Amino acid sequence: MADRRRAIEEIWAARGRRARVFRALLTPAELLYRVAVNARGKLYDWGVFPAEEFSVPVLSVGNLTVGGTGKTPVAAWFARLLLDRGVTPGIVLRGYGGDETIVHQRLNPGVPVIAAPDRGRGIREAIASGVGAIVLDDAFQHRRAGRDADVVLINADAWSGQPRLLPAGPWREPLRSARRATLIVVTRKIADRSTVGDVKRALANAAPRLPVTTIQLAPAHLISTSTGQTLPLQALHGADLTAIAAIAHPDAFFKQLTELGAIVRPLSFPDHHAFTAEEARSLAAQASTSDFVVCTLKDAVKLESLWPAEAGSLWYVSQRLRIEDGRENVDRLIEDLLSSTP
């Protein structure tokens, strides 16, 4: 399964002749998928498929592609914004792979996190626990659950300029579907300002009336999974490190580490990869001569219980979210969301 997913992702991203041929062969299936997506959307727009309404404000954080836009850290960040305004949120997500649920619990201790494929049931369960608002992680396409605000993320690091729908590309919906959002957030780790500008111009054509905010997801600290010790990022400068990533677009993570002055030995796995104890031992053996073994928080919550004690510390890189422009759009969205409370 992992090899198959990796092969599919290579077809989506590669620029060689073979990948172009594969994408061309998938074009008929892409067209059928587009028709189905458009038809489903119309049925919701016309009210033929109803959306369930809820007694507390609901904010959805989602995207138009398969993975890799920063949904989990951004959804957790919105939950903290609600907490800062005195509202206890509940976070509801499908819980695919299990890692995202634990990440939310780490990022916002004490905030209820409910994993439920049926988001409506998850929302009802969260409301029953006494929360004052809901943050839906990855629910832009889950329209049966009504929401008061929709935040859609676009990843500038993965921007190709030519969105292709499944199965010929990673897009779940065409770019113009962003029109039903409340706010578009362009996320980036390593993309330059020129690429961000390209994304914004494409959005201006596809969804010209929507506000756009740009956020950078940047490394913040090194944290030991075994002791909780925190080190500044300067500790990586000149260090030889083994970097493990089972996320979408791992190259962005590896490049961030390189830009910190580290000598990086990258080891990548498919998004949501479920590590085994044998794999953990193998990774530790491969990294035996490295100064540090680092991963993302998403990987740390899966690896920490498997990591051999004799291998020394496994470290993860915490993230900070920095709004580069459009802060006022976020503030307005939160204010409007809370004013919608019955």
N, C-alpha and C positions, 0 to 999 in steps of 0.2 A: 504493500500500500504506500509506504513512504517513497519508494523508488518511483512509483507511478505518479504521485503528486509532484515530485521533483521534475519528472519528465514533462508534465503538463505545464508547470511554471516556466520551464525553459522554452517551450513552444510559444508561450505568451510573450516572453521577454526577448528572445533571441532575434538577431537581425540577419542571420544567415539565410541562404537560399532554401535549405531544408525546412527551416521554421516557417518561412513565408509560404512554402508549398503546403505545409500542414494547415496553416491558418486559412489558406484559400480553399482547401478541401472541406474545412469546417464552416465555411460561409453559409451554405444552405441551412445547416443546423442553427447557426447564429440568427438567421432571418426568421426561422420558425420560433426561436426563443423570444425574439423581439416582438413578434406578433402576440405571443402568449402574455408577455409582460405588459404590453400596451392594453390588451383586452382586460386583464385583471385590474389594472389601474383604473380603467374607465368604469368598471363595475363598482369599484369603491367610490370613485368620484361622483357617480350617479346615485349612490345610496342603495344599490342593489345588494351589495355586500355591506352589512352594517358594521359599525365600529362601536365597541362597548365603551360607555362613559363611566367616569369614576368620581368619587367625592373629594379627591385631593388633586392638586395640580400634578400633571404628568409631563416630564421632559424626556424626549427620546434623543439619544446620541447614536448616530449610525453613519453609514456610508453607502456609496454606490458600487463599491468593488468588493472582491473577496479578500478580506483581511488586510492588515498592514497599514492602517491609517492613524493608529494611536487611539482607538476608541476607548480602551480600558483606562489609560491614564487621564484622558480628557473627561470621560464620564465621572471618574473619581474626583477630578478637579471641580466639576460642576456640583457634585455632592458637597464638597467642602465650602463652595460659595453659598450654598443653601444653609449649611451649618453656621457660617459666619453671620447669617441674617436671622439666626435664632430658630430655624426650621430644621427639624430632624428628618432627613430623607431616608427612603428605603431604596436600595439598588436592586433592580430586577434584571436578570439576564438568562439566556438559554443555558449557559454553563457548559458549553462545548469544551471538552478536554479537561475540565476541572480546574485548570490553572487560573483562569480569569476570576473565578469565585474567590480563591485564596488571595490573589493579588488585591482585590477590592478590600478584603478583610484586613490586609496588612496596611493598605494606604489610608483607610478610614476605620480604625478600631472603634467598635461600639455601634457602627452603623449597620442596620440589618441588611444582609445580602441574601437574596433568594434566587436560586437557580430553578427555572421552570420553563420547559419548552413551550407550554401554554402561558404566554405572558399575562393574559387576563387573569388566570388563576394566581400567578405569582404576585400580581398587583393587589388582588383582593387579600391575599395572605399578608402582604406587607401592611396594607391599611389596617387589617385586624390587629396587627402588633402595635398600632398607635402612631405610625409615622405621619408627618405633615405634608410630604411631597414624595414623588416617585422619580427616580432617574432610571430610564431604560437604557441598558447597554446593548447596542446592536439591534435596533428594532425599526429602522426606517422602512423596511419591507414588510414588517409584521403589523399590517394596518388594521387587524381585528382589534387591537388594543388602541383605544382612542388616546390622543395626547393633546396637550395644550401648546406645546412648542416642539419643533423638530430642529435639531442641530445636525447638519450633514458635513462630514469630514472629507476632504480631498487631500491625498498625499502627494506633495510636490516632488518627493524623492522618486516616486514611481511614475511620474507623469511622462507620457510618450507623445502626447499631442494628437494621438489617434485612438480614442477609446473604442475597444472591441468588446462586444457582449459575449457572455458564455455561449458555447464552449470555445469560441475562437480567441477569447481574451478574458480578463478577470472581472469585467464589469457586469454587475447584476442588473443595472438599469442604465439607460442612456443619460448623458450629462443633463439634458433638459429636464429630467425628473427632479432635479434639485429645486425646480420651481415651487414644489409643494413644501419646501423647508421654510423655517423661520429665520435661520441664520446658517450661513456657510462658513466653515472654518477650514482654512488651508493650513495643513500641518507640514512641518519639515524638520529633518534632522541635519542633513548635509546639503540639501539643494541650495543653489545660489539664488540671489535676488532676481536674476534674469528669468530663471525657470518659474519662480513664484509669479513673476509678472506675466509669463505665458499662461499660467493657470488662471490668473485673474481675468485676463483678456478673454479666454475661452468661456469663463463663467459669465462675463458681462454680455456675451452674445447669447448664451444658453438660458440664463436666468437674470436678466438685466435689472430687475427691481429688488433683488435680494441684497441685504447687507453682507459684507465679507470681512472676516477677521483672520489675521495670520498669527499662528502660534509656532514657536520653535520648541521642540522637545530636545533638551540638552542634558548631558551628564551633569550630575551634581556632586555625589560622593561615592566612595567605595565603602561597602558594608560587608562585614564578615557574617556568613550564614550561621556559623557555630557560636561565635561570642558576641555578635552585635557590635563589635568594634568598628569605628568609623575612621576612615583615612581621607585626607584631601586628594583631589585628583592629581596634584603635583607628584604624588608618590609613583605615578605611572610613567613619569617622564624618564626616558632612557631605560625603562624596565623591559625585560623579556617576558611576555605574557602569552598564555594560551587563552583564547577567547572562544566561548561556547555560546551558540545562539540557535534556538529552535523557534524562530519567529519569521514572519513574512519580511522579505527584504533585509536579510541579515547583513548585507554589505554596508548598509548605512551605519549600523552599529560598529562594525569593524573599522570603518573609516573614521568614526568619531574617536575611537581609541587611538588610531594612528595619528590623528591630528593633535592628540594630547602628548605626543612624543614617545609613545610606546612602540616596541617592536612586537608586532602582533602575529601570532600563529592562529589563523582562523579555523574553527571547526563548526560547520553549519549542519543543521538538521531541518526537516520540514516543519512548518508551523504547527504548534500544538503537539510536537512529538512526545510520546510517552516513554521516558527513559527507563531502562531496566537497571538492576543492580550490576549486572555484567557490563553494561555500557558505561556505568559510572566508574567501575574499577578500571576499564580500558582507558577512559578519558584521563583518569588520575595518573595512570602509568605513562600515557603520552605526554602529560604535562609535568613529569617529575623533575625536569631540569628548568622549568620556568620560574620566574620570580613571583608571579601571581597567576592564579586561574580565575578568570572573571566570566560572568554571564549577565544576563538581564534578570530583573526580578521575576519575570514570567517563567524563566528557566530555573531560577533558584528555588522557587517553591516546590518544584518537582524533584530537583537534584539533592537538596540539602539532607533529606532523610536517607539517601542512598550513598552519599559521599563517604569514602573510606576515611576513618578517623586518622589513620597513619599517613594520609596524603596531605595533611595540613589544611589550611583554610581554603574554602571556596568563597569567593567574593562576588557580590553583584553590584552593578552600577545603578544607583538611584537616579531618577530623572527629575528635572525641574521644568515647569512650563513657563515660558516667557512670551507674553503677548507683544508682538512686534508692531502691530497696528490694529485698530478697530476695537479697543477696549470698551468704548462707549456702546458698541453693539451688544456686547456681553452683558453689561450693566443693565441696559434697556430690556434685554430678554428676561433677566432674572426678575426685574421689577414688574414687568408685565405678567410673568408667570405667577408670581405671588399675589398679584392683584386679582387673578382669576379664581382665587379661593372662594368657594360658595359662602 
